[in-house]
Amino acid sequence: MTATTLVLGANGFIGRWLVRELLDQGHPVAVGVRAGRDTELRHWLSGHGTATDTLSTVTADITRPDLGLSPADLEQLADVRDIHNLAARFRFGLPQDEARTANRDGAVHVLRWAAARPATRRLVHLSGYRVAGHPSPLPPAHAARLYRRLGAYEASKIEGDSAVRALAPELSVPLSVVSPSTVIGHSVTGEAGQYIGLAPLVEQLYRGRLPALAAPASWPPSRSTTTAHCTSTPCSTRPPPNSRP
């Protein structure tokens, strides 16, 4: 069965849960992963009771304008209508150039790739917390201030969000943007896969090892991976009002 949905960043914190949900709903899915990471995702899905018979894999690199897809991979994606871009670069101390290349330029590359495909029905862009309220497109001086104030990761996510929102109408690409705020783990099992930021505080609170919980004025809202991937999933099952025929 040929894939009708492509998920980029499928090995990520939210991406793997989205892929599992889509497969469990019966959607044939293609995932774009870095070379050598196919086995990791399939092992995780199998361990969570999800069949991978309708899962196909392509090697993708969002930092390249053509996503680094080979002719054989492009043939596998011929019937793809819905594209989920959850790929991003994230770590503490991320250099500005590396963050921009993945989180801003990469988001634009995915958008332009989607625009060039006549079958595209919708692009879903996974954005971030506190990205709203900035100009679109983002003036260079405004971007420079964000990098000084927020750091490379947050600033590059804002740049990517702004660029995608500005360009999608010009390229006639139906766009859905998901901004999941702080994602801390599965709502039932607590499984997270990465324990940074807010997650250690939640774990200590659960185990009764947190004597006091600081509450600044800008306490970030948290969401489970369940909420995050279930927010993205309907984008592959219901076409947008202005989707291409």
C-alpha positions, 0 to 999 in steps of 0.5 A: 500500500502506497503511503499517503502521509509523510512524517518528517522528524518521525523519530522525535519526541512527538513524531513517533507517537504521531506515526503510531497513531496514524498507523493504528488508524489504518493510514499508510505512512512514510517517514523521513528519517536520517540515514540509519535510523529506520530500525530504531523507529520500527523497534519502538513501534513494535514494542508498543504493539503497532504493526509496521506493514504499511510503514515505509521509510525514506532518507530525508534531510530538511537542511537541503532544498530538495530534502535530500530525497533520492529518485527512488524515495521520490517514487515512494512518495508519489501518492503523499497528500499530507505532510507533517513537519516535526523535524527540528534541531534542539539542544542546550547551547545550540549554535545560531547557524545550526539552529537557523539551518534546521529550524528556519531554513528547514521549515521553508524547504519543506514548505517549498517541497510541498508546494511543488507537489500537485497532490499536496492536500495539507502541510502541518508545521509543528511550531513552538511555545510563545511563537505568536505575536511576531511580525511575519515575515520577521525583519532581520533586526527583530530576529537579531534581538530575539537571538540575543534575548531568547537564545538560538533554539527559541529564536530559530523556531520563531523565525521558522514559524514566521517564515512558513506563515508568510510564505504558505499563502504565496505558494497556495499551500494549505497550512496547519500550525501546531504549537504544543507548548511544553510537552512532558510525556504520555498522559497515561504511562508517563513515557517521555523518551527525553527528560529535560526542562520541566520533565524532571520537576514533574518526576520529582513532584510525582515521587514526593521529592520536590519540597517546593515548586517555584511559580514565576509569573510566566509559568509555562503550560504543559501538555502530554505527548498524547495531546500533542500528537492527537492535535496533529492527527486530524490534519491527516484525516480531515481536509482543510476548507481551502485544500487542493482538489 
